[in-house]
Structures are given as C-alpha cells and as structure tokens.
Amino acid sequence: MSIRTDPLTLQLFISAIEEQSIAKAAEKNNIAVSAVSRRISDLEMLMKVDLIHRNSKGVSPTGAGEVLLEHARVIVGNLIRMEAELLGHSQGTRGYIRLMVNTSATLESLADELSDFLAIHPQVKLDLNESISPTIIQAVADNRVDIGIFGGNIMAPELQIFPYREDNLVAVLPSSHPLAAQESVRFSDLADSELVSLEDGSSIDALCMRAAAELGQRPRVRIRVGSFDAVFRMVAAKMGVGVTPREIAEGRTDPVKVTLRPLDEPWARRLLVLGVREYQALSTPAKLLVNYLCKRR
C-alpha cells in the first residue's frame, strides 16, 4: 500500500506537535484553524491510524504520530535543501540556512563571522535562534535546524561534530569577595560561596555541576538566570559568584563592582563545537557556512 500526502500537510502536522496546539500551528503557518484540523484528520483517515491525542490542553502525538513526526521532519527538511540547491544552480549561491547556537557563540565572535559570510554570499538567508546546548542538539537531530553550535562537553553521538572555537572560563566575583585578591581560583575555592548560574542544562552549568560532583560537593545555586548580562548584574549586586567565558565578561562588567579571576581547572578551556545531522546531506549554502566557520577557528 502506498501512502501519498503533500508537504504542506506534513509541515502543519509538525507545527501542531511542536506548538502542542492546532490553533498555534494555524497562526504560525498563516492558515485557518479549521483547515489545519481538517488536513490532520484527512491524514489520519489516509493512514488509517490516530496520529494525535486531542484534549483540553492541546495536542500530543500518539505512538504512530511520533513515527510520522520523525519522517516528516526529514522529508520537509530535504525539500527545503532541494529548493536551496536548485536556486543555487540557477541564481548563484542562494539558499536558506537554519541555525541554532548557544549564547556564548552569539556573544563572542559568531555575529562578525556571519556578517562576513553574508557579505560574501548576499543571496543566502539565515534563520538564527539561540538556546541551551541540549536543546540545540535535539533540534539538529530532529532536522528542525541545519547547524547547531554548542558546548563540546555535552554529548551528541547522533551528530557529526566539527571543532568551532575555544574560550576560557573565569570566576566572576564581587570585588569585595576574599577570592578577588587571589591571582587565580580553583572551583573548590567557590564551594563556600553561593552560585549565580545559567539555565539548568547549559554547557557551563553542566561543567560546574560535574566539577562539584567530582569534589563530592553539592553546589549552592542561589539563583538561575537566562543570560550572561544577568549573571554580571547579580554578581555586582553581591548575590553570589559566577562562571562565564572571559571573552564575554571582559568589557561587559564594571571593574569597580566585579573582579574576574582565571579558573585554574583543566575544563576551564572550553571547546565549542558545530554539529550537523549529516554533512553530505546539507544544502550547498549550509556546507559553505560549516566550512567557513570551522576554518576560522
């Protein structure tokens, strides 16, 4: 038995699952709610199986829906790449690249690198989103983005990995903190201080949690924040101490209120990596971007 459907229906199904709502999927794709609901119902009739659970809180995939979701993401992603490849042949290097990166990459050098890349390839368009490393890895694995940049300490066995760049982690201390007088600090020196930490699961948070576990300690996280600037503000207000890349902290902290000290740990020199599902399956523009970013390391 052959099953035939169309790319728009598959995209609407993907959106409904990702948004957990048919109404939000309709809004995202600029289509009527009734049309989205009808297309998904028709898809279920065509495949003779329920694909989504409908309840008062929204929708979620059934077991069969999970299978369809995996294949639909691959199909839709391949169609996007096919279009980019064909446009590239007819009008020069042109296409659309979906990119998801962690905050460190965004604030360090990526913006300048992307600007230079787009100056070379002005017909290439980028869809850039920011998230924490585990979310980025899953998005690449699910074919929701083409390229991810994340902390190399977060395992991603299902992806092809390329080294991108390194940064150096430092302790961010209130200038009145006793450790501010030292040349450098060990992570164990921070054990008596409360931490201002990034989001749970972020690359730096994972490094700190692992280091604490190896010391047999339970980290004293006082507050979690969503950005490096928030870390610096909380440390300046003497809410605790933090760990961030030096490349981001320098120039963004008030030297009167905040002191940076090298973190004397082997893991303080951190590798950022670039991950893709399969390099050879990338569109020509995406391959060009991978090559451009990795050679810049």
C-alpha positions in Angstrom: 0.0 0.0 0.0 1.4 3.4 -0.9 0.5 6.5 1.1 0.5 9.9 -0.6 0.4 13.2 1.2 1.7 16.7 0.5 4.5 18.8 2.1 2.1 21.5 3.5 0.1 18.8 5.4 3.3 17.4 6.8 4.5 20.9 7.8 1.2 21.6 9.5 1.4 18.3 11.4 4.9 19.1 12.5 3.9 22.6 13.7 0.9 21.2 15.6 3.1 18.8 17.5 5.8 21.3 18.2 3.4 24.0 19.3 1.2 21.5 21.1 -1.8 23.3 19.6 -3.6 23.3 16.3 -4.6 26.9 16.8 -0.9 28.0 17.2 0.1 25.8 14.2 -2.5 27.7 12.2 -1.3 31.1 13.3 2.4 30.1 12.7 1.6 29.0 9.1 -1.0 31.7 8.4 -3.8 29.3 7.7 -7.3 28.8 9.1 -7.6 26.6 12.2 -10.3 24.6 10.6 -8.1 23.9 7.6 -5.3 22.6 9.8 -7.7 20.4 11.7 -9.2 19.0 8.5 -5.8 18.3 7.0 -4.7 16.3 10.0 -8.0 14.4 10.2 -7.6 13.6 6.4 -4.1 12.4 7.1 -5.3 10.1 9.9 -8.0 8.7 7.6 -5.4 8.2 4.8 -3.1 6.3 7.1 -5.9 4.5 9.0 -4.4 5.4 12.4 -4.7 8.1 15.1 -1.8 10.5 14.9 -2.6 12.9 17.7 -4.2 12.9 21.1 -6.7 15.8 21.4 -7.5 17.2 24.8 -8.4 20.4 26.6 -4.7 21.3 27.0 -3.9 20.9 23.3 -2.5 18.1 21.2 0.3 15.5 21.6 1.5 12.7 19.3 0.4 9.1 19.5 2.9 6.3 19.0 2.2 6.4 15.3 2.3 10.2 15.4 5.9 10.0 16.8 6.9 7.8 13.9 5.3 10.2 11.4 6.9 13.2 13.1 10.4 11.8 12.7 9.9 11.0 9.0 8.0 14.3 8.3 10.9 16.4 9.7 13.3 14.6 7.4 11.1 15.0 4.3 10.3 18.7 4.9 14.0 19.4 5.7 15.1 17.6 2.5 12.6 19.7 0.4 14.0 22.9 1.9 17.5 21.8 1.0 16.4 20.7 -2.5 14.9 24.1 -3.2 18.1 25.8 -2.0 20.3 23.6 -4.2 18.2 24.3 -7.3 18.1 28.0 -6.6 21.8 27.9 -6.1 22.3 26.3 -9.6 20.1 28.8 -11.3 21.0 32.1 -9.5 24.4 31.6 -7.9 24.9 30.6 -4.2 21.5 31.2 -2.8 19.5 29.5 -0.1 18.1 29.3 3.5 20.1 28.1 6.5 18.5 27.2 9.8 21.0 27.8 12.6 20.7 27.3 16.4 23.5 28.4 18.7 24.3 28.9 22.4 24.7 32.3 23.9 28.5 32.0 24.2 28.8 31.7 20.4 26.5 34.6 19.8 28.3 37.0 22.1 31.9 36.0 21.3 32.6 36.0 17.5 29.7 34.5 15.6 27.9 37.7 14.8 31.0 39.1 13.0 31.6 35.8 11.2 28.1 35.6 10.0 28.2 39.2 8.8 31.4 38.5 6.8 29.9 35.2 5.4 26.7 37.0 4.2 28.8 39.8 2.6 30.4 37.0 0.5 27.1 35.3 -0.1 24.5 38.1 -0.1 21.7 35.8 -1.5 21.9 33.4 1.4 19.3 33.9 4.2 19.7 32.8 7.8 17.2 31.8 10.4 19.1 32.2 13.7 17.8 31.0 17.1 19.5 30.8 20.5 19.1 28.1 23.1 21.0 25.9 25.6 23.2 23.1 24.3 20.9 20.0 24.9 18.0 21.8 23.1 20.3 22.7 20.2 21.5 19.1 19.8 17.9 17.8 19.8 16.8 20.3 17.3 19.6 19.3 14.9 18.9 15.6 15.4 15.1 16.2 14.7 16.0 18.1 11.5 14.4 21.3 12.8 17.7 23.2 12.2 20.6 22.5 9.8 23.5 23.6 12.0 24.0 23.8 15.8 26.8 25.4 17.8 27.1 24.2 21.4 29.4 23.2 24.2 31.7 20.4 23.4 31.2 18.9 26.8 27.6 17.9 26.0 27.5 14.6 24.3 25.9 14.4 20.8 26.6 10.9 19.5 23.9 11.1 16.7 25.5 14.2 15.1 28.6 14.9 13.0 30.8 17.2 15.1 33.4 19.8 13.9 35.6 21.9 16.3 34.5 25.5 16.1 36.4 27.6 18.7 37.7 27.6 22.2 37.0 30.0 25.1 38.3 30.5 28.6 36.1 30.3 31.7 36.8 32.6 34.6 35.3 33.1 38.0 33.2 36.3 38.2 33.4 37.7 41.8 32.1 40.7 43.7 35.2 42.9 44.0 34.8 42.8 47.8 34.9 38.9 47.8 38.0 37.5 49.6 38.9 35.4 46.5 39.2 38.6 44.4 42.7 39.2 46.0 44.0 35.9 44.5 45.8 35.5 41.2 43.5 32.6 40.2 40.9 30.4 41.8 40.1 26.7 41.9 36.5 25.6 41.6 36.8 24.1 45.1 37.5 27.7 46.3 34.0 28.6 45.3 32.4 25.9 47.4 31.6 28.2 50.3 30.0 30.8 48.0 26.6 30.8 46.5 26.5 30.5 42.8 24.7 32.6 40.2 24.2 30.0 37.5 22.9 29.9 34.0 19.9 27.8 32.9 19.8 24.2 34.1 21.4 22.0 31.4 23.5 24.7 29.7 27.1 23.8 28.8 28.7 25.9 31.6 26.1 24.7 34.2 26.9 21.1 33.3 30.6 21.7 33.7 30.1 23.3 37.1 27.7 20.5 38.3 30.2 17.8 37.2 33.1 19.5 38.9 31.1 19.8 42.1 30.1 16.1 41.9 33.8 15.1 41.5 34.6 17.1 44.6 31.8 15.3 46.5 30.0 18.6 46.9 26.5 19.8 46.3 26.7 23.2 44.5 24.9 26.0 46.3 23.0 27.6 43.5 21.3 30.7 44.8 19.7 31.9 41.6 19.5 30.8 37.9 19.4 33.4 35.2 18.9 33.3 31.4 21.8 35.5 30.2 25.4 36.4 30.9 24.5 40.0 31.5 22.1 38.8 34.2 25.0 36.9 35.8 27.1 40.0 35.8 24.3 42.1 37.4 23.6 39.6 40.1 27.3 39.3 41.0 27.7 43.1 41.0 24.8 43.1 43.5 26.7 40.6 45.7 24.1 37.9 45.1 26.8 35.3 44.6 29.7 34.3 42.3 29.5 33.1 38.7 31.5 31.2 36.0 31.5 32.7 32.5 33.8 32.9 29.4 36.4 35.6 29.8 35.8 36.7 26.2 32.2 37.7 27.2 32.9 39.1 30.7 35.7 41.5 29.6 34.1 44.8 28.6 30.7 43.8 30.0 31.5 44.0 33.7 32.0 47.0 36.0 35.6 46.6 37.3 34.7 48.6 40.4 32.0 46.1 41.4 33.1 42.9 39.6 36.5 41.1 39.5 37.5 38.4 37.0 39.9 35.7 38.1 41.3 32.8 35.9 39.7 29.5 36.8 42.5 27.1 37.4 40.8 23.9 36.1 41.6 21.7 33.1 38.0 22.1 31.9 38.1 25.9 32.1 39.5 26.0 28.5 36.2 25.0 26.8 35.6 23.8 23.3 32.6 25.0 21.3 31.6 22.6 18.5 29.5 22.7 15.4 27.1 19.8 14.9 25.0 18.6 11.9 23.0 15.5 11.1 25.0 14.6 8.0 27.4 16.9 6.3 27.0 15.4 2.9 23.2 15.9 3.1 23.5 19.6 3.8 22.5 22.2 1.2 25.3 23.9 -0.6 24.9 27.1 1.4 24.9 25.2 4.7 28.1 23.3 3.6 29.7 26.7 2.8 28.8 28.0 6.2 30.2 25.0 8.0 33.4 25.2 6.1 33.7 29.0 6.7 33.1 28.8 10.4 35.3 25.8 11.0 38.3 27.2 9.1 38.0 30.4 11.1 38.8 28.6 14.4 
